[in-house]
Amino acid sequence: MADNQEMSPLEKKVAEQIEYYFGDHNLPRDKFLKEQMQLDDGWVTLETMLKFNRLKTLTSEAAFIVEALEKSKSGLLEISEDKTKIRRNPTKPLPENSEEYRDSLKHKSIYMKGFPLETTLDEVKEWLADKGTVENIYMRKGALKTFKGSIFAVLESEEAAKAFVERADVKVYKENEMIVMMKEAYFTKKMSERKQNRVEAKAKAKTDKEDKQKQAEEEELKSLNDQKGCLLKFSGELGQTSREDFHTVFSDHAQIKWIDFTRGAKEGTILFHSNAKDALQKVREAKGGEDPKVKDHVVQWEILEGDTEMEMLKKIIEDQQESMNRRKQGRGGHRGRGRGRGGRRDRGGDRGGREQTQFRGKKTKFDSDEEGDEEPASPKTSKRPLDSNGQDNEAPVSKQAKSENGS
């Protein structure tokens, strides 16, 4: 920083503030100020400058600005002969925005974290004033534009930045322990953490999926075990027998949960809520010991057991889930009586597929018929960081909607 011993504290603040506006870190991204400079060979009126909010909080007098700049030894700004305009000294052009320049900025920047959230830019500047030549300070803010407690700062050189992070007096701020490192090291650390987080998230997702699958298998096995002994297979020349006809046979003796049968087929399976053998025995007793017929068709009945029973139970559970999914998607047809082939109403509710129908005969009701780094993306307008000169890079009030972003 320039030797400004002759300046009053307020004059020093005013000079530093204006020099920041025209400085290497702000001017390249200050669209409004660059537009003003193009109007008059780089000159900007003091009247325009006094519309900048942060400068306006320091002074409202153009003469005071001129006096402060005349005392500054930086040589960055020129004052017009009539003392109504200022511009960046043509002998001090902006550095070329080259890869080499950007690389040098990266290597002389540091990261600090640990400031109380209510800390102001002026407080940070004052604290850093005797700890090295700080060219720029960026107060990092979150999505709600509130201070995150961390900053990026640009020092005069890479050597100065490396020396800064080793200083003992930057490790504590107002009893707060500080994290201090090179900016490049900070981003390397963040990238590593994000990579690790992705790995952990992927591993957790895999574990959750496996746990969910295991739980589903356990629930399926429990469901299968709960329904063991409830399957009855039938076969024969059944003609145009419907599922409703089977409901009629068993309606007074047992409650049917599901029938796996297609009209015109020669075999199918019935799943009862209770023991299938008991259900068949009750019907036989009601028929005088004879096997029940279905619509005068002779039927062979078989109690399923073992692996055959388990495989059939699995298939029925899958069919039930498929039917339920179709209902949820609005393709499950109507509860109760369904439509037959060609859209015709079929009294038996037979759609020609393996899905449940509801029979509304006497004393019958079927259970299965009761059934969603960390920084936000930059806006298109240039983002102006807060700086070591205490400014928030705001444009004049008349241009706020266009340029001010409060970074």
C-alpha positions in Angstrom: 0.0 0.0 0.0 1.1 3.6 -0.6 2.6 5.7 2.1 -0.3 8.0 2.9 0.9 9.4 6.2 -0.1 12.9 5.3 -3.7 11.8 4.7 -6.5 11.9 7.4 -8.1 8.5 8.0 -11.2 9.6 6.0 -9.1 10.8 3.1 -7.3 7.5 3.1 -10.6 5.6 2.9 -11.9 7.8 0.1 -8.7 7.5 -1.9 -8.5 3.7 -1.4 -12.2 3.3 -2.3 -11.9 5.2 -5.6 -8.6 3.5 -6.5 -10.3 0.2 -5.9 -13.1 1.1 -8.4 -10.4 1.7 -11.0 -8.1 -1.0 -9.8 -7.0 -4.3 -11.4 -9.4 -6.5 -9.5 -12.6 -4.5 -9.9 -12.4 -2.6 -13.2 -12.2 -5.6 -15.5 -15.6 -6.9 -14.2 -17.3 -3.5 -13.6 -19.5 -3.2 -16.6 -21.1 0.1 -15.6 -17.8 1.9 -14.9 -16.3 0.6 -18.1 -19.3 2.0 -20.1 -18.8 5.4 -18.4 -15.1 5.4 -19.3 -15.9 4.8 -23.0 -17.9 8.0 -23.2 -15.0 10.4 -22.7 -11.6 8.9 -23.3 -11.6 7.2 -19.9 -12.8 10.2 -17.9 -15.6 9.7 -15.4 -17.3 12.7 -13.7 -17.1 13.0 -9.9 -20.8 13.6 -10.0 -21.2 10.0 -11.4 -18.7 8.6 -8.9 -20.7 10.1 -6.0 -23.6 8.0 -6.9 -21.7 4.8 -5.9 -23.3 3.7 -2.7 -20.1 2.9 -0.7 -18.3 6.1 -1.7 -21.4 8.0 -0.9 -21.3 6.8 2.7 -17.8 8.3 3.0 -18.3 11.7 1.4 -20.7 13.7 -0.7 -18.3 16.4 -1.7 -16.4 16.3 -4.9 -13.8 18.7 -3.6 -13.0 16.3 -0.7 -12.4 13.5 -3.3 -10.0 15.7 -5.3 -8.1 16.6 -2.2 -7.8 12.9 -1.1 -6.6 11.8 -4.5 -4.1 14.6 -4.7 -2.5 13.4 -1.5 -2.4 9.7 -2.6 1.0 8.5 -3.8 -0.3 5.5 -5.8 -0.4 7.5 -9.0 -3.2 5.3 -10.3 -5.6 8.1 -11.0 -5.5 11.4 -12.9 -7.6 14.4 -12.1 -8.9 16.7 -14.9 -7.7 20.3 -15.0 -11.1 21.6 -14.0 -11.2 19.0 -11.2 -14.6 17.6 -12.1 -13.4 14.3 -13.6 -11.0 11.5 -12.9 -9.6 8.5 -14.9 -7.2 5.7 -14.6 -3.7 6.9 -15.5 -3.0 5.8 -19.1 0.5 5.0 -18.1 -0.9 2.3 -15.8 -3.0 0.1 -18.1 -4.9 -2.9 -16.9 -2.9 -6.1 -17.0 -3.7 -8.4 -19.9 -6.2 -11.0 -19.0 -3.9 -13.8 -20.0 -3.5 -17.3 -18.7 -0.2 -16.2 -17.1 -1.9 -13.3 -15.3 -4.7 -15.6 -14.0 -2.2 -18.1 -12.9 -0.3 -15.5 -10.9 -3.5 -14.3 -9.2 -4.2 -17.9 -8.3 -0.8 -18.4 -6.7 -0.9 -15.3 -4.6 -4.4 -15.8 -3.2 -5.2 -17.2 0.2 -8.3 -18.6 2.0 -9.3 -17.8 5.5 -12.2 -19.2 7.5 -13.3 -18.6 11.1 -14.6 -15.1 11.1 -17.9 -14.5 13.1 -20.8 -14.2 10.7 -21.4 -10.6 11.8 -17.9 -9.5 10.8 -17.8 -6.5 8.4 -15.4 -5.9 5.6 -13.9 -2.9 7.4 -13.2 -5.0 10.4 -11.4 -7.6 8.3 -9.4 -4.9 6.5 -8.4 -3.3 9.8 -7.3 -6.7 11.2 -5.2 -7.4 8.1 -3.7 -4.0 7.8 -0.4 -4.8 9.6 -0.1 -8.4 8.3 1.0 -7.8 4.7 0.1 -5.9 1.6 -3.4 -7.1 0.7 -4.6 -6.1 -2.8 -8.1 -7.4 -2.6 -10.5 -9.1 -0.1 -13.6 -11.1 -1.2 -16.1 -11.7 1.6 -17.7 -15.0 0.6 -21.4 -15.1 0.9 -24.0 -17.9 0.6 -27.3 -18.2 -1.3 -29.0 -15.7 1.0 -26.3 -13.1 0.5 -25.1 -13.5 4.1 -21.5 -13.7 5.1 -20.2 -17.3 5.4 -17.4 -16.5 7.8 -14.7 -17.0 5.2 -12.7 -14.8 2.7 -10.4 -15.0 -0.2 -7.6 -12.4 -0.3 -5.0 -11.4 -2.9 -1.6 -10.5 -1.7 1.2 -8.7 -3.6 3.1 -11.8 -4.6 3.1 -15.6 -4.3 6.0 -15.4 -1.8 4.0 -12.9 0.3 1.0 -15.3 0.2 3.0 -18.3 1.3 4.6 -16.2 4.1 1.2 -15.0 5.2 -0.3 -18.5 5.7 2.6 -19.3 8.0 2.1 -16.3 10.3 1.1 -17.2 13.8 -0.9 -14.0 14.3 -3.4 -14.9 11.6 -4.4 -18.2 13.2 -6.8 -16.6 15.7 -9.3 -13.8 15.3 -11.2 -12.5 18.4 -10.6 -15.9 20.1 -11.8 -17.7 17.0 -9.4 -20.3 15.7 -8.8 -19.6 12.0 -8.2 -21.9 9.0 -5.6 -20.3 6.8 -4.3 -21.9 3.6 -3.4 -21.0 0.0 -6.5 -20.6 -2.2 -5.3 -23.3 -4.6 -4.9 -25.7 -1.6 -8.4 -24.9 -0.5 -9.9 -25.8 -3.8 -7.8 -29.0 -4.0 -9.1 -30.0 -0.6 -12.7 -29.2 -1.6 -12.4 -31.3 -4.7 -11.0 -34.2 -2.7 -13.9 -33.9 -0.2 -16.5 -33.8 -2.9 -15.0 -36.8 -4.6 -15.0 -38.7 -1.3 -18.6 -37.6 -0.7 -19.6 -39.0 -4.0 -17.9 -42.2 -3.3 -19.6 -42.4 0.1 -23.0 -41.5 -1.3 -22.6 -44.2 -4.0 -21.6 -46.8 -1.4 -24.5 -45.7 0.8 -27.0 -45.9 -2.1 -25.7 -49.4 -2.9 -26.0 -50.5 0.7 -29.5 -49.0 0.9 -30.5 -50.8 -2.3 -29.2 -54.1 -1.0 -30.9 -53.6 2.4 -34.2 -52.7 0.6 -33.9 -55.7 -1.6 -33.1 -58.0 1.4 -36.1 -56.5 3.3 -38.3 -57.1 0.2 -37.1 -60.7 0.0 -37.7 -61.3 3.7 -41.2 -59.8 3.4 -41.9 -61.9 0.3 -40.7 -65.0 2.1 -42.9 -64.2 5.1 -45.9 -63.6 2.8 -45.2 -66.9 1.1 -45.0 -68.8 4.4 -48.2 -67.1 5.6 -50.0 -68.4 2.5 -48.6 -72.0 2.5 -51.3 -74.6 2.3 -53.8 -72.1 0.7 -53.3 -73.1 -2.9 -55.7 -75.4 -4.8 -55.0 -76.4 -8.4 -57.8 -77.4 -10.8 -57.9 -78.9 -14.3 -60.2 -80.3 -16.9 -62.3 -79.6 -19.9 -63.6 -76.3 -18.6 -65.1 -74.8 -21.8 -66.1 -71.1 -21.2 -66.0 -71.4 -17.4 -65.2 -68.1 -15.8 -63.6 -67.2 -12.5 -66.9 -66.2 -11.1 -68.1 -69.8 -11.5 -65.4 -70.9 -9.1 -66.4 -68.3 -6.7 -69.9 -69.7 -6.8 -68.7 -73.2 -5.9 -66.8 -72.1 -2.8 -68.8 -69.0 -1.7 -70.6 -70.7 1.2 -67.5 -72.6 2.5 -64.3 -70.5 2.1 -63.1 -67.1 1.0 -61.1 -66.9 -2.2 -58.3 -64.3 -2.3 -57.1 -64.8 -5.9 -57.8 -66.9 -9.0 -55.2 -67.5 -11.6 -57.2 -68.6 -14.6 -57.9 -67.5 -18.2 -61.2 -68.2 -19.7 -60.9 -71.1 -22.1 -57.9 -72.6 -20.4 -57.9 -76.1 -19.1 -56.3 -75.4 -15.7 -55.8 -72.8 -13.1 -55.1 -72.1 -9.4 -57.1 -70.7 -6.5 -55.6 -69.0 -3.5 -57.8 -69.1 -0.4 -57.5 -66.9 2.7 -57.7 -70.2 4.6 -56.4 -73.7 4.2 -57.2 -75.0 0.7 -57.6 -78.6 1.8 -60.2 -77.6 4.4 -62.0 -75.5 1.8 -62.2 -78.5 -0.6 -63.3 -80.9 2.1 -66.2 -78.6 3.1 -67.4 -78.4 -0.5 -67.1 -82.2 -0.8 -69.1 -82.8 2.4 -71.8 -80.4 1.1 -71.9 -82.5 -2.2 -72.2 -85.8 -0.3 -68.6 -86.7 -0.6 -68.2 -86.1 -4.3 -65.7 -83.8 -6.0 -67.5 -80.5 -6.9 -68.2 -79.8 -10.6 -68.0 -76.3 -12.1 -70.9 -75.5 -14.5 -71.4 -79.3 -14.9 -67.8 -79.7 -15.9 -65.8 -82.5 -14.2 -62.8 -81.0 -12.5 -59.7 -82.6 -11.0 -58.6 -80.9 -7.8 -55.1 -80.9 -6.4 -53.6 -79.4 -3.2 -50.3 -77.8 -4.1 -47.3 -78.4 -1.9 -43.5 -78.0 -1.7 -41.5 -76.2 -4.4 -44.5 -76.2 -6.8 -46.6 -74.4 -4.3 -43.9 -71.8 -3.5 -43.3 -71.1 -7.2 -47.0 -70.6 -7.8 -47.3 -68.3 -4.8 -44.5 -66.2 -6.1 -46.2 -65.9 -9.4 -49.5 -65.0 -7.9 -47.9 -62.3 -5.7 -46.3 -60.8 -8.9 -49.6 -60.9 -10.7 -51.3 -59.1 -7.7 -48.6 -56.4 -7.7 -48.9 -55.9 -11.5 -52.7 -55.6 -11.2 -52.3 -53.1 -8.4 -49.8 -51.0 -10.5 -52.2 -50.9 -13.4 -55.0 -49.6 -11.1 -52.7 -46.9 -9.8 -51.8 -45.9 -13.3 -55.4 -45.7 -14.4 -55.3 -48.8 -16.5 -56.7 -51.2 -14.0 -60.2 -51.2 -15.3 -63.2 -51.2 -12.9 -63.5 -52.7 -9.5 -65.9 -55.5 -9.5 -67.2 -56.5 -12.9 -64.7 -55.9 -15.6 -64.9 -55.7 -19.4 -64.5 -58.7 -21.6 -62.9 -58.9 -25.0 -63.8 -56.2 -27.4 -65.0 -53.9 -24.6 -68.1 -55.9 -23.9 -69.4 -56.1 -20.4 -68.7 -59.5 -19.0 -70.8 -60.6 -16.1 -68.0 -62.7 -14.7 -65.5 -59.9 -14.9 -63.2 -62.0 -17.1 -60.7 -60.0 -19.1 -59.1 -63.1 -20.5 -55.9 -62.5 -18.4 -54.6 -63.6 -15.0 -56.0 -60.8 -12.8 -58.5 -60.7 -10.0 -62.3 -60.3 -10.4 -64.8 -59.5 -7.8 -67.9 -61.7 -7.4 -70.9 -60.1 -5.7 -72.7 -63.3 -4.9 -74.3 -63.9 -1.5 -72.0 -63.8 1.6 -68.9 -63.1 -0.5 -66.3 -60.4 -0.2 -62.7 -60.6 -1.4 -59.9 -58.7 0.3 -57.9 -57.9 -2.8 -60.9 -55.9 -4.2 -60.5 -53.4 -1.3 -57.6 -52.3 -2.7 -45.4 -40.9 -5.2 -18.8 -25.6 -3.7 -20.3 -24.5 -2.9 -21.3 -21.2 -4.5 -24.5 -20.6 -6.4 -24.3 -20.3 -10.1 -23.1 -16.8 -11.2 -25.6 -14.5 -12.8 -25.0 -13.3 -16.3 -24.0 -9.8 -15.1 -20.5 -9.4 -13.8 -20.2 -10.2 -10.1 -18.3 -7.6 -8.1 -16.4 -9.0 -5.1 -16.0 -7.0 -1.9 -12.5 -5.7 -1.6 -9.7 -4.6 0.6 -10.7 -1.1 -0.1 -14.0 -1.5 1.6 -16.4 -1.4 -1.3 -19.2 -3.7 -2.4 -18.8 -2.9 -6.1 -22.1 -1.3 -6.5 -23.2 0.8 -9.4 -25.0 4.1 -8.9 -28.6 3.9 -7.9 -29.8 4.6 -11.4 -28.0 1.5 -12.6 -28.6 -0.8 -9.7 -31.1 -3.0 -11.5 -28.6 -3.5 -14.3 -25.3 -3.9 -12.4 -25.5 -4.0 -8.7 -25.3 -7.5 -7.3 -24.2 -7.1 -3.7 -21.6 -9.8 -3.9 
